[in-house]
Amino acid sequence: ALEFSGKTEEALAAVADALEVAPEAPLLHYQQGWIHFHARRWDEAAELFRQVIERFPQDADTVRQARLSLSALYVE
């Protein structure tokens, strides 16, 4: 919601806080990449999506989302 409101830094801070509580939650790592994607920070987003794919191969749904988002990023 924060990123949709144009509050990118606040959105990233919220995800960082959540990652302190649940550092192994794949979806939080994906969301961090998505915030950068939405903010058109392509390099940061691409790196984070690649990390999700490599770090959490057992989480098929999150890996699929990361791959789709990475593909959309390359289209941009």
N, C-alpha and C positions, 0 to 999 in steps of 0.2 A: 504494500500500500504506500509506503514511503517513497519508493522509487517511482511509482505511478504519479505521485504528487511532485516529482522533480527534486526530491530530497535524497539524492544519491548517497552523499556521505553519511547521512543519518541511517539510511537503509543498510549500508555496509557495516556501520557500527552495530546495528541490531543483530546482523548475522554474526559478526565477530563475538558479540556477547553470547549468542546461542551456541556458537562453536566452543566456547569455554566450558559450557555445561555439557555439551554432547559432541566432543571432537571427532567421533567416528560416525557421525550421521551423514551418509552420502547426500541426502537431499539438501542439507544445509550448505555443503560444498557446491552443489549444483546451483543453488539459489545465489550464492556469492558470484558465480560466473554469470548468471542471468542478469543480475543487477548491472554488472559491467556491460553486458550485451545491450541491455535496454538503454544505457547511457552512451552507447556507441563507442565504448572503450574497447575496441576490437582486440588489441593485443592481449590485454589483461583477461578478457573473456575467453579467448582461444586457449590460453595457457591453463586457465582454471577448468575448462571443459575437458582438455586433454588429461589433466590430473585426475579428474573424476573417473574417466574411462580407465585409466591405468590403475588407480588405487582401489576402486570398488567394482571389479569385474563380476562379483557375485550378485550385485544388485542390478538385475537386468532392466528394470523399469527406469532407474535413474541413469544408467549407462545409455539406454536408448534415447532418453531426453537429451543427454549431453551430446550424443552424436547428431541428433536432429538439429540441435541449436548450433553446433559447430558447422554443420552443413549450411544452415541459414546465414551464419556469420560470413562464410566464404562467398555466398551469393552477394551479400552486401558489399 
